[in-house]
């Protein structure tokens, strides 16, 4: 099976969300069904463990956010 048929291209520009370890705010919003503004608000907390800044770009660490969501009742 070619790389194209697996859901992502050879250059790695089209990797499926479930295979990524870090997600943009837009991707995390789609994946977790949480609004972008709420994700931005949560990731601005000083003790936030699931945010990674690459310059000005804010990435969400998927596995850490999944664990965080398992421990809370509401956001």
Secondary structure, 3 states (H helix, E strand, C coil): CCHHHHCCCCCCCCCCHHHCCEEEHHHHHHHHCCCHHHHHHHHCCCCCCCEEEECCEEEEEHHHHHHHHHHCCCC
